[in-house]
């Protein structure tokens, strides 16, 4: 299991995520949030709300509205599921952008 031990806002919808094995991922969520048609996700286009994320061993969370699994971030494999929870599936397929793997 991939456990997140630290997550910090890095500006412009980017979060620097550190795992228990020392690996780091800089992830840009702008594309995912800006293209989502679901109001529970799209509202995080407001940077003040976006920065209120929390993290634990189970992922990155924005309240109870949505979360991202640590495994998906680690491998850059996050993909919108066929569910109304994610809003516009085609728009969400842009995913988040793994900006950098930091050793």
C-alpha positions as CSV (number, residue, x, y, z in Angstrom):
1,X,0.0,0.0,0.0
2,X,1.2,3.5,-0.8
3,X,0.9,5.8,2.1
4,X,1.0,9.6,1.9
5,X,3.1,11.1,4.6
6,X,3.1,14.7,3.5
7,X,1.1,16.8,1.0
8,X,1.7,20.5,0.6
9,X,0.2,23.1,-1.7
10,X,2.8,24.2,-4.3
11,X,0.9,26.9,-6.0
12,X,-1.4,27.1,-9.1
13,X,-3.4,23.9,-8.2
14,X,-0.3,21.9,-7.7
15,X,0.3,19.6,-4.7
16,X,3.6,18.1,-3.7
17,X,3.0,14.7,-2.4
18,X,5.5,12.6,-0.4
19,X,5.1,8.9,0.2
20,X,6.3,6.6,2.9
21,X,9.0,5.1,0.6
22,X,10.5,8.6,0.1
23,X,9.1,9.1,-3.5
24,X,7.6,12.5,-4.3
25,X,5.1,13.5,-6.9
26,X,4.3,17.1,-8.0
27,X,0.7,16.9,-9.3
28,X,-1.2,19.6,-11.2
29,X,-5.0,19.2,-10.7
30,X,-6.0,22.3,-12.7
31,X,-7.1,20.4,-15.8
32,X,-9.2,17.9,-13.9
33,X,-11.0,20.6,-11.8
34,X,-11.4,23.2,-14.5
35,X,-13.0,20.8,-16.9
36,X,-15.3,18.9,-14.5
37,X,-18.9,19.8,-15.0
38,X,-19.9,18.4,-11.6
39,X,-20.5,21.3,-9.2
40,X,-19.0,19.4,-6.2
41,X,-15.7,19.2,-8.0
42,X,-15.7,22.3,-10.2
43,X,-16.2,24.5,-7.1
44,X,-12.6,23.8,-6.2
45,X,-11.5,26.1,-9.1
46,X,-11.7,28.6,-6.3
47,X,-8.0,28.5,-5.0
48,X,-9.0,29.2,-1.5
49,X,-11.3,26.1,-1.5
50,X,-8.7,24.0,-3.4
51,X,-6.0,24.8,-0.8
52,X,-8.2,23.4,2.0
53,X,-7.4,19.8,1.0
54,X,-6.5,17.2,3.6
55,X,-4.5,14.0,3.3
56,X,-4.1,10.7,5.1
57,X,-2.9,7.2,4.3
58,X,-5.9,6.9,2.0
59,X,-5.4,9.8,-0.3
60,X,-5.9,13.5,-0.9
61,X,-9.4,14.7,0.2
62,X,-11.5,17.9,-0.3
63,X,-14.1,17.6,2.4
64,X,-16.5,14.7,1.6
65,X,-16.9,15.9,-2.0
66,X,-14.1,14.0,-3.7
67,X,-10.8,12.3,-3.1
68,X,-7.9,10.9,-5.0
69,X,-6.4,7.5,-4.2
70,X,-2.6,7.5,-3.3
71,X,-2.0,4.5,-5.6
72,X,-3.4,6.4,-8.6
73,X,-1.3,9.4,-7.9
74,X,1.9,7.3,-7.4
75,X,1.6,5.7,-10.8
76,X,-0.1,8.6,-12.6
77,X,-3.0,6.3,-13.5
78,X,-6.0,8.4,-12.2
79,X,-8.8,8.1,-14.6
80,X,-12.4,9.3,-14.2
81,X,-14.8,6.5,-13.5
82,X,-18.1,6.0,-15.4
83,X,-20.1,7.7,-12.6
84,X,-22.1,10.8,-12.2
85,X,-19.9,11.6,-9.2
86,X,-17.2,12.7,-11.7
87,X,-19.4,14.8,-13.9
88,X,-18.3,15.0,-17.5
89,X,-16.4,11.8,-18.2
90,X,-14.8,13.1,-21.4
91,X,-13.6,16.3,-19.8
92,X,-12.3,14.3,-16.8
93,X,-10.2,12.1,-19.0
94,X,-7.7,14.9,-19.1
95,X,-7.0,13.6,-15.6
96,X,-4.5,15.4,-13.4
97,X,-1.1,16.1,-14.7
98,X,1.9,14.4,-13.0
99,X,4.3,17.3,-13.4
100,X,7.4,15.7,-11.9
101,X,8.6,12.6,-10.1
102,X,11.1,13.7,-7.5
103,X,13.6,11.2,-6.3
